[in-house]
Amino acid sequence: MAELSARRRWSAGIMVGLALVAAAAVAPTTAAQAAPAPSGHGVSNDGRSRLPNLYKGKLVLPEPGAKGRPFQSGTSAAPKIFQGTLASASEFPYIVGIVTTYKEGGGSYFYFCTGTIIAPNKVLTAAHCTADGPGTTRVIAGNDRLVDDNGNIITTSGYVAEVASTWTHPSWNIAQQIDDPENAPIVDDVSVLTLKQNLPSVYTPVSLSEQGDQTPYAAGTSAVIAGYGVTSDDEVWPDTRLRKATVNMRSNDECNLVPELYYPERMICAGNATPDTPGSDTCPGDSGGPLLVGGVQVGITDWGFIPCGTFPGYYERLSYYADAVNADIPRPAAPNLDWTGDGHADLIARDSSGRLRLYTGTGFANDGSGGFWSSEVINSGWGSMKRIFRVYNWNGDHKPSIMAVNSSGELWLYNGDGQGGFAGAARRIGTGWGGFTALVPTSNWLGNGKPGLIARNSAGELIRYDGNGAGGWASATGTRIGTGWNGFNAFMTPGSWFGTGNEALIVRKTTTGELFVYQSDSAGGWATTAGIKINSGWGSFLAIPTPGDWSGDNAMDLLGVDSAGKLRIYPTDGKGNWLPGGAAVINSGWNTVSPIF
C-alpha cells in the first residue's frame, strides 16, 4: 500500500491564473533611501510548495453584495462530474464557493474551494482552503457556477461576501505535511470563516452532525457529495459548476487503505470506486464542501488519492469536531489588521530605507513559519514620516487605509484597495498633528461602527477625534476624554479586549512596564474610572503590535518585539484572559524596522 501514499491528493482548490486590475500605489513625496531590506523576516519561497499547481487566466474580484436573483435559474449543459450530475444552488442553499486570488513572481492566480453556511456570517470549510496561502478572498452564495470560460466570476445572481477573520483547529498539522508531504497524514483540517457581511436569509444554514453521533456512518448508508470542484485531476481549465453525486459510506476497514494516513475517530470515507471500477468522488476544488446523510452534514471534504474516482474520498468526521465548530458561531470577528483581504492579520513595517514592507500572514501561527507567508516591499519614501499607522473603514468601505503624519505635522490618508494595494491618490485630511506625543486609531469607540483617532498632547490630555464614516470628520474639533496620561509610553487599541463589544485602550506604564487596559462605554466615555492591570514585564519591549488574531483561533493576540528583535506572540481567549503558550518566538530580526503596524 506504500504506492497509495505517494499518490495521495488533497481535494484542494486548484489555482488558476488571473490578471488583477489594481490602482498604482501612491507614495509620499519624500525620496526613498537606498539600503538593504531587513533580514530574518518572513519565510522562504519554499513554503509556497504547499499550494496546488497554478493555471494562467484572468479574474477580477467583485465587490460584496447582492448580484441579482438569489439563485441562478437552472443549469446549462456541461460534461458531468465523474459519475455525477450538475446541481442547482437552490437545491443546496447552504453551499458556497470560496475564491481566493493570489499574486506571485509577476503573475496572478486564483484558487477555489467549497464551503457550507452554518450561520448567517459563518462558513465551514477545510483549513487548507483558507490558512494555506495568501490572497484576497470572496465567498459566493447562490451560483450554479463560480467562474465562466473567460475567467470572470459570475455576478448576474447570488451574493458575494468578504472574510473578516477565521478560526482554524489548533491541532491542524500543516507543518508536518510541509515537512513530509508524501507520508504525513492530514489531521484536524477544519476552519470556520467569519464574514464581514451577513448572508441574506434565503441562504439557509446546513444542519451539522452532533458531537459523538455515530448513527450516520454505517457502511452502505447512502450519502450525497456536492461541490464546485474539477471533473478530473488533469482538467486544464476548471469548470467550477456545482455538481452532486450519491455515494455509499464505507467501513473503517475499507477506509484504512494506508493505516498511517487514516484516523478513524476523526475521518470517514465514502464512495463506490475501486481501481478497477471508477466511481463518483470529490476532486480538487470540492475541498471544504459537505458529505451529507439525510440532509445533515456529517463530513467535510478533505483529501483522497490520485486520480479522482479510483478510491473512496476522505472527509473530516463532523461528529468529532462539532463542539469546536459550534463554539465559533457566536464568536465575533477578530479585529484583524488585514491588508490583503483574506481575513488574516498581516503586518506592515517601515525599514531603514524608508520603505513599507508587507509581511503576509497565513492565518495560522502553528504552520512551521510562525504564521508568515512572505514579505515584500509595497511602497517607498516613508522615511521622514513622524507617525504611520493603519485605520479600518475610514471611508465606510470596510477596507484598510494607512495614515501618516509628516514632518510638517500634516495628516495624510492613503487608501487601501482591500486586495493588498493602494487605491487612488493620497489625501491630506488635517494639519497640526505633529505635536501629539501619542496617536492611535479606533474603530468603534462610540458604538456606531465609525472609526476615529485618540491623541495625547504634551499636557497629558487624551483627545478623541471622531470620523464620520465617509472619509471625513464628525466635527471640526476634538473632545477631551481624560487627563494625566503622561505616565505611559505605549498606547494600543486592540479592539474589544473583554469581548463585550466595548473598544479598549491598552497602555504601558513607563516606570514599571506594566500593561493596563481602559475600557470604553461605547458612548464616548469610560466603563470604569481606573485601568485594570493585565500583565507586567513589558518595559523592555521595543514594540507591541496589536494585529488582531495571529494564532488562528479567531481571538485577538498581542505581539511583542523584545530587546533582541525577536517577535513573540501572546494569545488571548478574546475575553481578556491570556492563553497558554504566551511569549513563544514566531520570528526574528524585527529590531531593524519601525514602526510595526
C-alpha positions in Angstrom: 0.0 0.0 0.0 3.0 2.3 0.0 2.2 3.3 -3.5 -1.1 4.9 -2.3 0.8 7.3 0.0 2.7 8.7 -3.0 -0.5 9.1 -4.9 -2.4 10.8 -2.1 -4.1 14.1 -3.2 -5.7 16.9 -1.4 -9.1 18.0 -2.7 -7.6 21.4 -2.5 -8.7 24.4 -4.6 -6.8 24.4 -7.8 -5.2 27.8 -8.5 -5.9 29.4 -11.8 -4.1 32.3 -13.4 -5.6 35.8 -13.3 -4.8 39.4 -14.0 -5.8 41.7 -11.2 -6.7 45.3 -12.0 -5.3 47.4 -9.2 -4.5 51.1 -8.8 -0.9 52.0 -8.5 0.4 52.7 -5.0 0.8 56.3 -4.3 3.9 57.0 -2.2 4.7 60.2 -0.2 6.7 62.8 -1.9 9.8 62.2 0.2 12.6 60.2 -1.6 13.4 56.7 -0.5 16.9 55.9 0.7 18.9 53.1 -0.8 19.5 50.4 1.8 19.0 46.6 2.2 15.8 45.2 3.4 15.6 43.9 7.0 16.9 40.3 7.5 15.3 37.4 9.3 11.7 38.2 8.4 9.0 36.2 6.6 9.5 32.7 5.2 11.4 31.4 2.2 9.7 30.7 -1.1 9.9 27.0 -0.3 6.8 27.5 1.8 4.8 28.1 -1.3 5.2 24.5 -2.4 2.2 23.7 -0.2 0.0 25.3 -2.8 -1.5 23.4 -5.8 -0.4 23.9 -9.4 -1.1 27.4 -10.9 -3.0 28.0 -14.1 -3.0 31.1 -16.2 -6.1 33.2 -16.9 -7.9 36.4 -15.9 -10.1 37.3 -12.9 -11.3 40.4 -11.2 -13.0 40.0 -7.8 -16.4 41.6 -7.5 -17.3 43.9 -4.7 -19.5 42.5 -1.9 -23.3 42.5 -2.0 -26.3 41.1 -3.9 -25.8 40.4 -7.6 -29.3 39.9 -8.9 -31.6 36.9 -8.3 -30.7 35.0 -5.1 -30.2 31.9 -7.2 -29.4 31.2 -10.9 -32.4 29.8 -12.8 -31.3 26.3 -13.8 -28.0 24.9 -15.1 -26.6 25.0 -18.5 -25.3 21.9 -20.4 -21.9 20.7 -19.5 -19.9 17.5 -19.0 -20.8 15.6 -15.9 -18.6 15.3 -12.9 -17.2 11.8 -12.8 -20.3 9.7 -12.4 -22.2 12.7 -11.0 -24.7 15.3 -12.2 -25.0 19.1 -12.4 -26.8 20.7 -9.5 -28.6 23.9 -8.8 -27.5 26.2 -5.9 -31.2 26.5 -5.0 -31.1 22.7 -4.2 -28.2 23.3 -1.7 -28.9 26.9 -0.4 -26.2 26.3 2.2 -23.3 25.6 -0.2 -21.0 28.4 -1.2 -17.9 28.8 -3.3 -14.7 30.3 -1.9 -12.5 32.1 -4.4 -9.1 33.5 -3.4 -6.8 35.5 -5.7 -3.0 35.3 -5.3 0.0 37.0 -6.9 3.5 35.7 -7.3 6.5 36.3 -9.5 4.8 38.9 -11.7 1.8 36.5 -12.3 -1.6 36.4 -10.8 -3.7 33.4 -10.0 -6.7 32.2 -8.1 -7.7 29.0 -6.2 -11.1 27.9 -5.2 -12.9 25.7 -2.7 -16.3 24.9 -1.4 -17.9 25.6 1.9 -21.2 25.4 3.8 -23.1 28.1 5.7 -23.5 27.3 9.4 -24.8 30.8 10.5 -25.6 34.0 8.6 -22.0 35.2 8.9 -20.2 31.8 9.3 -18.9 29.4 6.7 -17.4 26.0 7.4 -14.6 24.7 5.2 -11.3 22.9 5.2 -8.3 24.7 6.8 -6.2 24.3 3.7 -8.8 26.4 1.8 -8.1 29.4 3.9 -5.0 29.1 6.1 -2.7 27.6 3.4 -1.8 30.6 1.4 -2.2 34.4 1.0 -4.6 36.4 -1.2 -7.9 38.2 -1.4 -11.0 36.0 -0.7 -14.6 36.2 -1.7 -17.4 33.9 -0.6 -20.0 33.4 -3.3 -23.5 32.1 -2.5 -26.4 31.2 -4.8 -24.4 30.5 -8.0 -24.6 27.3 -10.0 -21.1 28.2 -11.4 -18.3 30.3 -9.9 -16.2 31.3 -12.9 -17.1 31.4 -16.6 -14.9 30.3 -19.5 -13.4 33.8 -19.8 -12.2 33.8 -16.2 -14.9 36.1 -14.9 -16.7 35.5 -11.6 -20.3 35.2 -12.4 -22.2 38.2 -11.0 -25.6 38.0 -12.5 -27.0 36.3 -9.5 -26.2 35.3 -6.0 -24.4 37.1 -3.2 -20.8 38.0 -2.6 -19.3 38.4 0.9 -15.8 39.2 2.2 -14.0 37.4 5.0 -13.4 39.3 8.3 -11.5 36.6 10.2 -11.0 32.9 10.5 -10.9 30.1 13.1 -8.7 27.0 12.4 -8.5 23.9 14.5 -5.4 24.4 16.7 -4.1 20.9 16.0 -4.1 21.1 12.2 -0.8 19.6 11.3 0.2 21.7 8.3 3.8 22.0 9.4 4.2 18.2 9.4 2.6 18.0 6.0 5.0 20.5 4.6 8.0 18.6 6.1 6.8 15.2 4.8 4.2 15.8 2.1 4.1 12.2 0.8 3.7 10.4 4.1 2.2 12.8 6.7 -1.5 12.4 7.5 -3.9 15.3 7.1 -5.3 15.8 10.6 -7.8 18.4 12.0 -8.1 20.2 8.6 -11.1 22.3 9.7 -11.8 26.1 9.6 -14.7 28.5 10.0 -14.8 31.8 8.2 -16.4 34.8 9.8 -17.9 37.1 7.1 -18.0 40.9 7.0 -21.5 40.8 5.6 -24.3 38.6 6.9 -25.7 36.4 4.1 -29.4 37.0 3.2 -31.8 34.6 4.9 -32.6 32.8 1.7 -29.2 31.1 2.1 -30.1 28.8 5.0 -27.5 27.1 7.3 -26.9 23.4 7.0 -27.6 21.1 9.9 -24.5 19.6 11.4 -23.9 16.1 12.8 -23.8 16.3 16.6 -20.7 15.6 18.7 -20.2 11.9 19.2 -23.1 10.9 16.9 -22.1 7.7 15.1 -25.5 6.8 13.6 -24.9 8.1 10.0 -21.7 6.2 9.4 -22.8 2.6 8.9 -21.2 1.0 5.8 -23.5 1.1 2.8 -25.5 4.1 4.1 -26.4 6.4 1.2 -24.7 9.8 1.2 -24.5 12.9 -1.0 -21.4 14.8 -2.0 -21.5 18.2 -3.7 -19.1 20.9 -4.7 -17.6 23.2 -7.3 -14.5 21.1 -8.0 -13.0 19.9 -11.2 -14.2 16.9 -13.0 -10.7 15.2 -13.1 -7.2 15.8 -11.8 -5.9 16.8 -15.1 -8.6 19.3 -16.1 -6.8 22.1 -18.0 -9.3 24.8 -17.0 -11.7 24.4 -14.1 -15.4 24.3 -15.0 -16.4 25.4 -11.4 -20.0 24.2 -11.9 -21.8 22.9 -8.8 -22.2 19.1 -9.1 -23.5 16.4 -6.9 -23.4 12.6 -6.6 -24.7 9.8 -4.5 -22.1 7.6 -2.8 -22.1 4.9 -0.1 -20.4 5.2 3.3 -17.6 2.8 3.8 -16.5 0.9 6.8 -13.3 1.7 8.8 -11.7 -1.4 7.4 -12.4 -0.3 3.8 -11.2 3.3 4.6 -7.9 2.1 6.1 -6.0 1.7 2.9 -2.9 3.3 4.3 -3.0 3.0 8.2 -0.6 5.9 8.8 -3.0 8.2 6.9 -6.4 7.2 8.2 -7.6 8.2 11.7 -11.0 6.5 12.2 -12.1 8.6 15.1 -11.5 11.8 13.1 -12.1 10.7 9.5 -14.7 8.9 7.4 -14.6 7.8 3.8 -17.3 7.3 1.2 -17.5 6.3 -2.5 -18.2 3.3 -4.6 -14.9 3.3 -6.6 -12.2 0.7 -6.8 -9.1 0.9 -9.0 -10.8 -1.5 -11.5 -14.2 0.2 -11.3 -14.1 4.0 -11.1 -16.9 5.7 -9.2 -18.2 9.1 -8.0 -15.7 11.1 -6.0 -14.8 14.6 -4.9 -11.9 16.2 -6.7 -9.8 19.4 -6.3 -12.0 22.4 -5.7 -14.6 20.3 -3.7 -12.5 20.7 -0.6 -14.4 22.1 2.4 -17.8 21.0 0.9 -20.3 18.7 2.5 -20.7 15.0 2.8 -24.5 14.7 3.6 -26.6 11.9 5.1 -30.3 12.6 5.2 -29.7 16.3 4.6 -27.3 16.5 7.6 -23.7 17.3 7.0 -21.6 14.6 8.5 -18.2 15.3 6.9 -16.0 18.0 5.3 -14.4 17.1 2.0 -10.7 16.9 2.6 -8.4 14.5 0.7 -8.2 11.5 -1.5 -5.9 9.6 -3.9 -4.9 10.4 -7.4 -6.7 10.1 -9.8 -10.1 11.1 -8.5 -12.7 8.3 -8.6 -10.3 5.3 -8.2 -10.6 5.0 -4.4 -13.0 6.4 -1.7 -12.8 10.1 -0.9 -11.9 11.1 2.7 -13.8 13.5 4.9 -13.3 15.1 8.3 -15.7 13.4 10.7 -18.0 16.2 12.0 -19.1 14.2 15.0 -15.6 14.6 16.2 -15.4 18.4 15.5 -19.0 19.6 16.1 -18.4 21.2 19.5 -15.3 23.0 18.3 -17.1 24.3 15.2 -20.2 25.3 17.1 -18.1 27.2 19.6 -17.0 29.6 16.9 -20.6 30.5 15.8 -21.2 33.1 18.5 -17.6 34.4 18.4 -17.4 37.9 16.8 -14.9 38.7 14.1 -11.4 39.4 15.4 -10.3 42.9 14.6 -7.7 41.8 12.1 -5.2 44.2 10.5 -5.8 42.5 7.1 -4.1 44.3 4.2 -4.7 41.7 1.5 -8.3 40.8 2.1 -8.3 37.1 3.0 -9.4 37.6 6.6 -6.0 37.0 8.1 -3.9 39.6 10.0 -0.9 41.0 8.2 1.9 43.2 9.5 3.4 46.3 7.8 6.7 47.9 8.9 9.0 50.6 7.7 12.5 49.5 7.1 15.7 51.5 7.4 15.4 52.7 3.8 12.0 54.3 4.4 10.2 51.5 2.5 7.0 49.9 3.7 7.2 46.1 3.8 4.2 43.9 3.9 4.5 40.7 6.0 1.7 38.5 4.8 0.1 36.3 7.5 -1.3 32.8 6.8 -3.9 33.0 9.5 -2.4 30.1 11.4 0.7 30.6 13.6 1.4 26.9 14.1 2.4 26.3 10.5 6.1 26.0 11.0 6.7 29.5 9.8 5.2 31.4 12.7 2.2 32.4 10.6 4.2 34.3 8.0 3.8 33.6 4.3 6.2 36.1 2.7 7.4 39.7 2.8 7.6 42.3 0.0 8.1 46.0 -0.4 4.8 47.7 -1.1 5.8 51.3 -1.1 8.8 53.7 -0.6 9.5 57.2 0.6 8.2 57.0 4.1 11.5 57.7 5.9 10.6 61.2 7.1 7.1 60.4 8.4 6.8 61.0 12.2 3.9 58.5 12.6 2.5 55.8 10.5 -0.5 53.5 11.4 -3.4 51.7 9.9 -7.1 52.6 10.1 -10.1 50.5 9.1 -13.3 51.5 7.3 -12.3 55.2 7.3 -14.3 55.7 4.1 -17.2 53.4 5.1 -16.0 50.8 2.6 -14.8 48.1 5.0 -11.3 48.4 3.6 -8.0 49.3 5.4 -6.1 52.5 4.9 -2.8 54.0 6.2 -2.5 57.3 7.9 0.8 59.2 8.3 1.9 62.4 10.0 4.7 64.1 8.0 7.5 66.4 9.3 5.2 69.4 8.9 2.5 67.9 11.1 0.1 67.2 8.3 -2.1 64.1 8.5 -2.3 62.2 5.2 -4.6 59.3 4.3 -3.5 56.5 1.9 -6.5 54.4 1.0 -6.0 50.6 0.6 -7.9 48.7 -2.1 -8.6 45.8 0.1 -6.6 43.5 -2.1 -3.0 44.2 -0.9 -2.5 47.5 -2.8 -3.3 51.2 -2.7 -6.3 53.0 -4.3 -6.2 56.5 -5.7 -4.0 59.4 -4.7 -3.0 60.3 -1.1 -5.2 62.9 0.5 -4.4 65.4 3.3 -7.1 65.3 5.9 -5.6 67.5 8.6 -2.9 69.8 9.9 -1.3 70.5 13.3 -0.9 66.8 14.2 2.9 67.0 14.8 2.7 68.0 18.5 1.0 64.9 19.8 3.0 62.5 21.9 0.8 59.5 21.1 -1.7 58.8 18.4 -3.8 55.6 17.8 -6.8 54.7 15.7 -10.2 53.5 17.0 -12.8 51.5 15.0 -15.9 51.7 17.2 -15.3 53.9 20.2 -18.8 55.4 20.1 -20.5 52.1 19.3 -21.7 53.3 15.9 -19.2 51.4 13.8 -17.3 54.5 12.7 -13.6 55.0 13.1 -11.7 57.8 14.8 -8.4 58.7 16.4 -7.2 59.2 20.0 -4.3 61.5 20.7 -2.3 62.5 23.7 -1.0 66.1 23.8 2.1 67.3 25.7 0.0 68.2 28.7 -1.1 64.6 29.1 -4.6 65.1 27.9 -6.4 62.5 25.8 -8.3 64.0 22.9 -10.8 62.0 20.8 -11.3 62.8 17.1 -14.3 61.1 15.6 -14.5 60.2 11.9 -17.8 60.5 10.1 -17.6 57.1 8.4 -17.4 58.7 5.0 -13.8 59.8 4.8 -14.1 63.0 6.9 -14.5 64.2 10.4 -17.7 64.3 12.5 -16.7 67.6 14.0 -14.0 70.3 13.4 -12.6 69.9 17.0 -11.7 67.0 19.2 -13.2 66.0 22.6 -11.1 65.7 25.7 -11.7 62.4 27.4 -9.0 62.3 30.0 -6.1 63.9 31.8 -2.9 62.7 33.5 -1.8 60.3 30.8 1.8 61.3 30.6 2.9 58.4 32.7 2.5 55.9 29.9 4.9 55.3 27.0 2.9 53.0 24.7 -0.7 53.2 23.5 -2.6 50.4 21.8 -6.2 49.9 20.6 -6.7 46.1 20.1 -10.5 46.2 19.8 -12.9 44.8 22.4 -10.4 43.3 24.8 -13.0 41.7 27.1 -15.3 40.5 24.3 -18.2 42.8 25.3 -18.2 44.9 22.2 -16.7 47.9 24.0 -13.5 49.1 22.5 -10.4 49.2 24.8 -7.3 51.2 25.2 -4.1 49.4 26.4 -1.2 51.5 27.8 2.2 50.6 29.2 3.3 52.3 32.4 6.7 54.0 31.9 8.1 53.3 35.4 7.1 49.6 35.7 6.5 48.2 32.3 3.0 47.1 33.4 0.1 46.9 30.9 -3.2 48.4 31.8 -6.5 48.3 29.9 -9.1 51.1 30.0 -12.4 50.1 28.5 -14.8 52.5 26.8 -18.5 52.5 27.4 -19.3 52.7 23.6 -20.8 56.1 24.2 -17.8 58.3 24.2 -16.7 57.7 27.8 -15.2 55.1 30.1 -16.7 51.9 31.5 -14.6 52.3 34.6 -12.6 55.2 36.0 -9.5 53.2 36.7 -7.4 51.0 34.5 -7.1 47.2 35.0 -3.6 45.7 35.1 -3.4 42.8 32.7 0.3 42.0 32.7 3.8 43.1 33.7 7.3 42.9 32.4 6.8 44.7 29.2 9.2 47.6 29.8 12.0 46.3 27.6 9.8 45.6 24.5 10.7 47.7 21.5 7.2 47.5 20.0 3.8 45.9 20.9 1.8 45.3 17.7 -1.9 44.5 18.0 -2.7 42.8 14.7 -5.9 41.1 15.8 -5.8 37.3 15.6 -2.4 36.0 14.6 -2.7 32.5 16.0 -5.8 31.4 14.1 -8.3 31.0 16.8 -10.5 34.0 15.9 -9.5 35.8 19.1 -7.1 38.7 19.5 -3.4 38.4 20.2 -0.7 40.8 21.2 2.7 40.6 19.7 5.9 41.9 21.3 9.3 42.7 19.9 11.9 42.0 22.6 15.2 43.8 23.0 16.9 41.2 20.8 14.4 41.8 17.9 12.6 38.5 18.4 8.8 38.7 17.7 6.8 36.9 20.4 3.1 36.0 20.5 0.8 36.5 23.5 -2.6 34.9 22.6 -5.8 35.5 24.4 -9.3 33.9 24.5 -10.9 37.1 23.2 -12.4 37.7 26.7 -9.5 39.3 28.4 -7.7 36.1 29.5 -4.2 35.1 28.4 -3.9 31.6 26.9 -1.0 29.1 27.4 1.9 29.4 25.1 2.5 33.1 25.6 5.9 34.6 24.8 6.6 32.0 22.1 9.0 33.3 19.4 7.5 33.3 16.0 10.1 35.3 14.1 13.3 37.4 14.5 15.0 40.4 13.1 12.3 42.9 14.0 14.7 45.4 15.7 15.6 46.7 12.2 12.1 48.1 11.4 9.9 50.8 13.0 7.1 51.4 13.3 5.3 48.0 13.1 1.6 48.2 12.5 
